[in-house]
Amino acid sequence: MIRASSIPLINRALSNQERVAIIDRRGVHRYGAVINQSIKIAQCLLRNTADLEETRVAFMTPPGIDYVAAQWGIWQAGGIAVPLCLSHPLSEIEYVINNAGAKIIITHPEYEEYLSPLIETYNLILIHSNTEEDVPEVSLPVIEVNRKAMILFTSGTTSKPKGVVTTHRNIRAQITSLVESWEISADDRILHALPLHHIHGIINALYCPLWAGASCEMMTGFNADSIWERFVKSDLTLFMAVPTIYVKLIASWEKAGIEEKETMSTACSKMRLMISGSAALPVNVLEKWEAICGHTLLERYGMTEIGMALSNPLHGDRKPGFVGTPLPGIELQLVEESGKIITEEMKDGEIQVKGENVFQEYWGNAQSTRDAFQSGWFRTGDIAVIKNGYYRILGRNSTDIIKSGGYKISALEIEEVLRSHPEIEECAVVGINDEEWGERICAAIVTRGSCELTLDNLRLWARERIAKYKIPSRLKIVPRLPQNVMAKVTKPEVKKLF
């Protein structure tokens, strides 16, 4: 018999045990099966202790029941879950494991060989996500809502990603705010095609539906044609994606024949809600999508540290180019550089946020945590204006953050890697506005001597060192980088090169 859980999300699932929770490559899984698999993982984790007491547990699994059971198992054992990205090179996975101080790793057997060098180097305890091991039944610890629950790594204004720590209370607040605003219910069925090391994929697209008792059909990787196939064949009500995905779906639709287009559009039009986020949604993409299927994409605004803070309305006017109004339970203010709070409309300032949704700390980085807050308000670094109550994002107060394909990327991190190339003397990385990606990653490079560096060669070299979405897609070889009188590279001038 499954006992009540002290973890809000899992306790919600207990009342839906006979409902379908996950549909993945292995089949259909009910909430009861997900909970049972998570308890088995928790028992494996608690083999030698009564409570993990916030031990960091990294995990890498395919999307589906293995992912949810691994994370829920970690939480029920009292650990902090550290999701790993399936597509990251080992160097980036190693950084996450090392920075978080993970002692245990949960993985599916298909990733064990890939992770084996790190398992050996860091002497990690290995547990399989699909374990059939017969372990003794143990009592699960009581988990308070203020306990640390998860660490997600996000790029900031420093060259390396920072670990964003959220508690069970934070996660509950992030989920309930969206469930209320978007009226997510047990009758919903969502198609999930987002990465699961990112807050968009974890909180919005996975745990909001599971909180409500809905079904989540999970895809492995992104393929536009496969998504259209699921739109046509599945009885879906919800879809969430980044603008880049909608651009690719539009391109796939445009290649289809006349009858096929009609079938695709009709299937898409039957959905209850379609959402775009993680990057600015170009107005022409919104208009093209509306012409294809009649849906006005709902755009919202959030970030790893706060979950979601703003959303266009479920019922009402969704304004192109605007990210809506504050979500329930969340306070926002715009602040000038001087610290003055802005009260008038169409005057730009930094978005600051307060509420139970706001993260607890940057892992192991007390100074960055202190710098991120001002009188109890989290400083997002995003600049916005308000018009008729709706927020419009203008950009960031740092030129070193690039938003591309739904990811927030540090230009400084990419520059650090590029400078290790034997043929690169100096470099500067910038984001250039792009209809498909939000921003394209562009690199201006000063080479050593007379060597001939090409974009293809650079991308091939970089693939082994940084995630694919961080690799520059445009390259400019220059004799010198633009600098000011203090010999600091001026990024606005670098952007003009492209």
TILUM-299811 format. One record per residue (C-alpha): residue number from 1; x, y, z. Coordinates in Angstrom, 1 decimal. Example, Ala and Ser with C-alpha at 12.3 -4.5 7.8 and 13.67 -1.06 7.14 Angstrom:
<atoms>
   seq       px       py       pz
     1     12.3     -4.5      7.8
     2     13.7     -1.1      7.1
</atoms>
This chain:
<atoms>
   seq       px       py       pz
     1      0.0      0.0      0.0
     2      1.4      3.5     -0.9
     3      1.5      5.8      2.1
     4      0.9      9.5      2.1
     5      3.9     11.6      1.2
     6      5.1     14.8      2.9
     7      6.2     16.2     -0.5
     8      3.4     18.3     -2.1
     9      3.7     17.1     -5.7
    10      3.9     13.4     -4.8
    11      1.0     13.7     -2.3
    12     -1.1     15.2     -5.1
    13     -0.3     12.2     -7.3
    14     -1.6      9.8     -4.6
    15     -5.2     10.8     -5.3
    16     -4.8     10.0     -9.0
    17     -3.2      6.5     -8.8
    18     -5.4      4.9    -11.4
    19     -5.2      7.8    -13.9
    20     -2.6      7.8    -16.7
    21      0.4      9.9    -15.8
    22      3.0      9.3    -18.4
    23      3.1      8.0    -22.0
    24      6.6      7.3    -23.2
    25      8.6      4.9    -25.4
    26      8.0      2.1    -22.8
    27      4.3      2.5    -22.8
    28      1.5      3.9    -20.7
    29      2.1      4.4    -16.9
    30     -0.4      5.3    -14.3
    31      0.4      7.5    -11.3
    32      0.5      4.5     -9.0
    33      3.2      2.9    -11.1
    34      5.3      6.1    -11.1
    35      5.0      6.4     -7.3
    36      5.9      2.7     -6.8
    37      9.0      3.0     -9.0
    38     10.1      6.2     -7.2
    39      9.7      4.4     -3.8
    40     12.0      1.6     -5.0
    41     14.6      4.2     -6.0
    42     14.2      5.9     -2.6
    43     14.7      2.6     -0.9
    44     17.9      2.0     -2.9
    45     19.1      5.5     -1.9
    46     18.3      4.9      1.8
    47     20.1      1.5      2.0
    48     22.7      2.8      4.5
    49     20.9      5.8      6.0
    50     17.5      6.9      7.3
    51     17.7     10.3      5.5
    52     19.9     11.6      2.7
    53     19.8     15.0      4.5
    54     20.1     17.1      1.3
    55     22.8     14.9     -0.3
    56     23.0     16.0     -4.0
    57     22.0     13.2     -6.4
    58     22.6     13.7    -10.1
    59     20.5     11.8    -12.6
    60     20.4     11.2    -16.3
    61     17.5      9.2    -17.7
    62     15.4      9.2    -20.9
    63     12.2     11.3    -20.8
    64      9.3      9.4    -19.3
    65      8.6      7.4    -16.2
    66     12.3      6.9    -15.5
    67     12.9     10.7    -15.2
    68      9.9     11.3    -12.9
    69     10.5      8.2    -10.7
    70     14.2      9.2    -10.3
    71     13.4     12.7     -9.2
    72     10.6     11.7     -6.9
    73     12.8      9.0     -5.5
    74     15.5     11.5     -4.7
    75     13.0     13.8     -3.0
    76     11.4     11.0     -0.9
    77     14.8      9.9      0.3
    78     15.6     13.5      1.5
    79     18.1     14.3     -1.3
    80     18.5     17.3     -3.7
    81     17.8     16.4     -7.3
    82     20.4     17.5     -9.9
    83     19.1     16.8    -13.5
    84     21.7     16.3    -16.1
    85     21.3     17.2    -19.8
    86     21.2     14.3    -22.2
    87     23.0     16.2    -25.0
    88     25.8     17.8    -23.0
    89     29.4     16.8    -23.5
    90     31.1     15.1    -20.6
    91     33.0     18.3    -19.7
    92     29.8     20.1    -18.9
    93     28.3     17.2    -17.1
    94     31.5     17.0    -15.0
    95     31.2     20.7    -14.1
    96     27.6     20.2    -12.8
    97     28.5     17.1    -10.8
    98     31.7     18.7     -9.4
    99     30.1     22.0     -8.6
   100     27.0     20.5     -6.9
   101     29.2     18.0     -5.0
   102     27.0     15.1     -6.1
   103     27.8     11.8     -4.3
   104     25.3      9.6     -6.1
   105     24.2      9.2     -9.7
   106     21.0      7.6    -11.0
   107     21.0      6.7    -14.6
   108     19.4      4.4    -17.2
   109     21.7      1.6    -18.4
   110     21.9      3.2    -21.8
   111     23.8      6.1    -20.4
   112     26.0      4.2    -18.0
   113     29.0      3.7    -20.4
   114     28.9      7.3    -21.4
   115     29.0      8.4    -17.7
   116     31.5      5.7    -16.6
   117     34.6      8.0    -16.6
   118     32.9     10.5    -14.3
   119     31.5      7.7    -12.1
   120     35.0      6.4    -11.6
   121     36.7      9.8    -11.3
   122     34.3     11.0     -8.6
   123     33.7      7.6     -7.0
   124     29.9      8.1     -7.4
   125     27.4      5.5     -6.1
   126     25.5      4.2     -9.1
   127     21.8      3.4     -9.1
   128     19.8      2.3    -12.1
   129     16.5      4.2    -12.7
   130     14.8      1.0    -13.9
   131     16.2     -1.1    -11.0
   132     14.6     -4.5    -10.4
   133     16.8     -4.9     -7.3
   134     15.0     -6.5     -4.3
   135     15.8     -4.0     -1.6
   136     14.4     -4.0      2.0
   137     11.4     -1.8      2.6
   138     12.4      1.2      4.7
   139     10.6      4.1      6.3
   140     10.8      7.3      4.2
   141     11.8     10.4      6.1
   142      9.4     13.3      6.6
   143     10.4     16.1      4.2
   144      9.6     19.7      5.3
   145      8.6     22.1      2.5
   146     11.5     24.4      3.2
   147     14.0     21.6      2.4
   148     16.2     22.1     -0.7
   149     14.7     20.1     -3.5
   150     16.5     20.8     -6.8
   151     19.6     22.5     -8.3
   152     19.3     23.7    -11.9
   153     22.4     25.2    -13.6
   154     21.9     28.5    -15.4
   155     24.4     30.9    -17.0
   156     24.6     34.3    -15.3
   157     27.0     37.2    -15.8
   158     29.9     35.1    -14.8
   159     31.7     32.7    -17.2
   160     30.4     29.5    -15.6
   161     26.8     28.4    -14.9
   162     25.5     28.9    -11.3
   163     23.5     26.3     -9.4
   164     20.0     27.6     -8.7
   165     18.6     26.0     -5.5
   166     14.8     25.7     -5.1
   167     12.9     24.3     -2.2
   168      9.8     22.1     -2.2
   169      7.9     25.3     -1.2
   170      9.4     27.2     -4.1
   171      8.4     24.4     -6.5
   172      4.9     24.2     -5.1
   173      4.4     28.0     -5.6
   174      5.8     27.9     -9.1
   175      3.4     25.1    -10.1
   176      0.2     26.3     -8.4
   177      0.5     29.8     -9.9
   178      0.5     28.4    -13.4
   179     -2.1     25.7    -12.8
   180     -4.5     28.4    -11.5
   181     -3.8     30.8    -14.3
   182     -3.8     28.4    -17.2
   183     -6.7     26.2    -15.7
   184     -4.7     23.0    -16.1
   185     -6.9     20.1    -15.0
   186     -7.0     16.3    -14.9
   187     -8.7     16.4    -18.3
   188     -5.6     17.8    -20.0
   189     -3.2     15.8    -22.1
   190      0.1     17.6    -22.9
   191      2.7     16.7    -25.5
   192      6.2     17.2    -23.9
   193      9.1     17.9    -26.3
   194     11.3     20.1    -24.1
   195     14.7     19.4    -22.4
   196     14.4     18.2    -18.8
   197     17.3     20.0    -17.2
   198     15.6     23.3    -17.8
   199     12.7     24.9    -15.8
   200     10.4     25.2    -18.8
   201     10.5     21.5    -19.4
   202     10.5     20.5    -15.7
   203      8.0     22.8    -14.0
   204      5.8     24.2    -16.8
   205      5.4     21.2    -19.1
   206      5.8     18.3    -16.8
   207      5.0     19.0    -13.1
   208      2.1     21.4    -13.7
   209      0.1     18.7    -15.6
   210      1.1     16.0    -13.1
   211      0.0     18.3    -10.2
   212     -3.4     18.5    -11.8
   213     -3.7     14.7    -12.5
   214     -3.3     15.2    -16.3
   215     -1.5     12.9    -18.8
   216      1.9     13.8    -20.2
   217      3.0     12.3    -23.5
   218      6.8     12.5    -23.6
   219      9.0     12.6    -26.6
   220     12.7     11.7    -26.9
   221     14.3     14.6    -28.7
   222     12.8     17.1    -31.0
   223     11.6     16.4    -34.5
   224      9.0     18.7    -36.2
   225      7.4     16.0    -38.3
   226      7.0     13.7    -35.3
   227      5.3     16.5    -33.3
   228      2.9     17.1    -36.2
   229      2.2     13.4    -36.3
   230      1.4     13.4    -32.5
   231     -0.8     16.5    -33.1
   232     -2.8     14.5    -35.7
   233     -2.9     11.1    -33.9
   234     -3.2     12.1    -30.2
   235     -6.1     13.6    -28.4
   236     -4.0     16.5    -27.1
   237     -5.2     19.6    -25.3
   238     -1.9     21.4    -24.3
   239      1.5     22.2    -25.9
   240      4.3     24.3    -24.7
   241      7.4     25.2    -26.6
   242     10.1     27.8    -27.3
   243      9.8     30.1    -30.4
   244     12.5     28.1    -32.3
   245     10.2     25.0    -32.1
   246      7.3     26.9    -33.5
   247      9.5     28.3    -36.4
   248     10.4     24.7    -37.3
   249      6.8     23.5    -37.0
   250      5.8     26.2    -39.4
   251      8.5     25.2    -41.8
   252      7.4     21.6    -41.6
   253      3.7     22.6    -42.2
   254      4.7     24.7    -45.3
   255      6.4     21.7    -46.9
   256      3.3     19.6    -46.6
   257      0.7     19.0    -49.4
   258     -2.6     20.8    -49.5
   259     -4.7     18.0    -47.9
   260     -2.0     17.2    -45.4
   261     -1.9     20.9    -44.3
   262     -5.6     20.9    -43.8
   263     -5.4     17.7    -41.6
   264     -2.5     19.2    -39.6
   265     -4.2     22.5    -39.0
   266     -7.5     20.9    -38.0
   267     -5.8     18.7    -35.5
   268     -3.8     21.6    -34.0
   269     -6.9     23.8    -33.8
   270     -8.7     21.3    -31.5
   271     -6.2     22.0    -28.7
   272     -7.2     24.0    -25.7
   273     -4.0     26.0    -25.2
   274     -0.6     26.5    -26.9
   275      2.1     28.4    -25.1
   276      5.5     30.0    -26.0
   277      8.3     31.0    -23.7
   278     12.0     30.9    -22.7
   279     12.7     33.6    -25.4
   280     11.0     36.5    -27.0
   281      8.3     35.4    -29.5
   282      8.6     37.3    -32.8
   283      5.3     38.8    -33.8
   284      5.5     37.4    -37.3
   285      5.8     33.9    -35.9
   286      2.8     34.5    -33.7
   287      0.8     35.7    -36.7
   288      1.9     32.7    -38.9
   289      0.9     30.2    -36.3
   290     -2.4     31.9    -35.8
   291     -3.0     31.7    -39.6
   292     -2.1     28.0    -39.6
   293     -4.3     26.8    -36.8
   294     -6.2     29.7    -35.3
   295     -4.3     29.7    -32.0
   296     -2.9     32.9    -30.6
   297      0.1     31.6    -28.8
   298      0.1     32.6    -25.1
   299      3.5     34.2    -24.3
   300      4.8     34.3    -20.7
   301      8.0     35.4    -18.9
   302     10.1     33.6    -16.4
   303     13.6     32.3    -15.5
   304     15.3     29.6    -13.6
   305     15.5     31.6    -10.4
   306     11.8     32.5    -10.2
   307      9.8     30.0    -12.3
   308      7.2     32.1    -14.2
   309      6.3     35.6    -13.1
   310      4.3     37.1    -16.0
   311      1.7     35.7    -18.4
   312     -0.7     36.8    -21.0
   313     -4.2     35.8    -20.0
   314     -5.9     32.5    -20.7
   315     -9.1     34.4    -21.3
   316     -8.7     37.8    -22.7
   317     -6.4     39.9    -24.9
   318     -3.0     38.3    -25.7
   319     -0.9     41.2    -26.9
   320      1.8     40.5    -29.4
   321      5.2     41.6    -28.1
   322      4.1     41.6    -24.5
   323      4.5     39.0    -21.8
   324      1.4     39.8    -19.9
   325      0.7     40.7    -16.2
   326      1.9     39.3    -12.9
   327      0.8     35.7    -12.0
   328     -1.0     34.9     -8.8
   329      1.0     35.2     -5.6
   330      3.9     37.0     -7.3
   331      4.9     40.6     -6.7
   332      6.8     42.6     -9.4
   333      8.3     46.1     -9.6
   334     10.3     48.1    -12.1
   335     13.3     49.8    -10.7
   336     15.6     52.5    -12.2
   337     19.4     52.2    -11.9
   338     19.3     54.7     -9.1
   339     17.0     52.4     -7.1
   340     13.9     54.5     -7.6
   341     10.7     52.4     -8.1
   342      9.0     53.3    -11.4
   343      5.3     54.1    -11.2
   344      4.6     55.7    -14.6
   345      3.9     53.7    -17.8
   346      6.4     53.3    -20.7
   347      9.4     54.1    -18.5
   348     12.0     51.3    -18.6
   349     13.5     49.7    -15.5
   350     14.8     46.4    -14.2
   351     12.2     43.7    -13.3
   352     12.4     42.8     -9.6
   353     10.4     39.9     -8.2
   354      9.3     38.8     -4.7
   355      7.2     35.7     -3.7
   356      7.4     32.1     -2.6
   357      8.3     31.2     -6.1
   358     11.8     32.9     -5.8
   359     14.7     30.5     -5.4
   360     16.6     30.1     -2.2
   361     20.2     30.6     -3.2
   362     23.0     30.0     -5.7
   363     24.7     26.8     -4.7
   364     28.0     27.4     -2.9
   365     28.0     31.0     -4.0
   366     27.0     33.3     -1.2
   367     28.3     36.5     -2.9
   368     26.3     35.9     -6.1
   369     23.3     35.2     -3.9
   370     23.7     38.5     -2.0
   371     24.2     40.4     -5.3
   372     21.1     39.0     -6.8
   373     18.8     40.6     -4.2
   374     18.0     44.1     -3.3
   375     15.9     44.8     -0.1
   376     14.3     41.3     -0.4
   377     13.6     41.6     -4.1
   378     15.2     39.4     -6.7
   379     16.9     41.4     -9.5
   380     16.2     39.6    -12.7
   381     18.6     41.7    -14.9
   382     15.8     42.0    -17.5
   383     14.7     45.5    -18.6
   384     11.0     46.1    -19.3
   385      8.3     48.7    -19.7
   386      4.6     48.6    -18.8
   387      1.8     49.6    -21.1
   388     -1.9     49.3    -20.0
   389     -0.8     46.9    -17.3
   390      1.1     44.6    -19.7
   391      4.9     44.1    -19.5
   392      7.1     44.3    -22.5
   393     10.7     42.9    -22.2
   394     13.3     45.2    -23.8
   395     16.4     43.2    -23.1
   396     19.0     42.5    -20.4
   397     21.1     44.8    -18.4
   398     24.1     42.7    -19.3
   399     25.5     42.3    -22.9
   400     27.0     39.0    -21.9
   401     23.7     37.0    -21.7
   402     22.4     35.6    -25.0
   403     18.9     34.0    -25.3
   404     19.0     31.5    -28.1
   405     16.5     28.7    -28.8
   406     15.0     29.0    -25.4
   407     18.3     28.8    -23.5
   408     19.9     31.6    -21.5
   409     23.6     31.4    -22.4
   410     26.7     33.1    -21.1
   411     28.8     34.7    -23.8
   412     31.7     34.7    -21.3
   413     31.5     30.9    -20.9
   414     31.7     30.4    -24.7
   415     34.6     32.9    -25.0
   416     36.5     31.0    -22.3
   417     36.3     27.8    -24.3
   418     37.1     29.4    -27.6
   419     40.3     31.0    -26.2
   420     41.6     27.5    -25.5
   421     41.6     26.8    -29.3
   422     45.3     26.8    -30.5
   423     44.6     29.1    -33.4
   424     42.6     31.7    -31.5
   425     44.4     34.7    -30.1
   426     41.3     36.7    -28.8
   427     37.5     36.5    -29.3
   428     34.3     38.2    -28.5
   429     30.9     36.5    -28.5
   430     27.6     38.3    -29.0
   431     24.0     37.6    -29.7
   432     22.4     39.0    -32.9
   433     18.6     39.2    -33.2
   434     17.3     36.3    -35.3
   435     13.7     35.4    -36.2
   436     14.2     31.7    -35.7
   437     16.4     31.5    -32.7
   438     15.6     34.7    -30.8
   439     19.4     35.5    -31.0
   440     22.1     33.8    -33.0
   441     25.5     33.2    -31.3
   442     28.2     35.0    -33.2
   443     31.9     35.0    -32.6
   444     34.4     37.7    -33.7
   445     37.9     36.2    -33.6
   446     41.5     37.3    -33.9
   447     43.6     34.4    -35.0
   448     47.2     33.6    -34.3
   449     49.6     34.3    -37.2
   450     48.3     33.5    -40.7
   451     46.2     30.4    -39.9
   452     42.9     30.0    -41.7
   453     40.1     29.2    -39.3
   454     36.7     28.3    -40.8
   455     33.3     28.1    -39.1
   456     32.9     24.4    -39.9
   457     36.3     23.6    -38.4
   458     35.5     25.7    -35.3
   459     32.1     24.1    -34.8
   460     33.6     20.6    -35.1
   461     36.2     21.4    -32.5
   462     33.7     23.1    -30.2
   463     31.3     20.1    -30.3
   464     33.6     18.1    -28.0
   465     33.8     21.0    -25.4
   466     30.5     22.8    -25.1
   467     26.8     22.0    -25.6
   468     25.5     22.2    -29.2
   469     23.2     25.1    -28.5
   470     26.2     27.2    -27.3
   471     28.3     26.8    -30.4
   472     28.6     29.9    -32.6
   473     26.6     29.8    -35.9
   474     28.4     32.8    -37.4
   475     32.1     33.6    -37.5
   476     34.0     36.8    -38.3
   477     37.8     36.9    -38.5
   478     39.0     40.4    -37.6
   479     42.5     41.9    -37.2
   480     41.6     43.3    -33.8
   481     38.5     43.6    -31.6
   482     36.9     46.9    -31.0
   483     38.0     48.3    -27.6
   484     37.5     51.4    -25.5
   485     40.2     53.6    -23.9
   486     40.4     51.1    -21.0
   487     41.2     48.3    -23.5
   488     37.9     46.6    -22.8
   489     36.1     45.0    -25.7
   490     33.0     47.0    -26.6
   491     30.2     44.5    -27.4
   492     27.9     47.0    -29.2
   493     30.7     47.6    -31.7
   494     31.3     43.8    -32.0
   495     27.6     43.4    -32.9
   496     28.0     45.9    -35.7
   497     30.5     43.5    -37.4
   498     27.6     41.2    -38.0
</atoms>
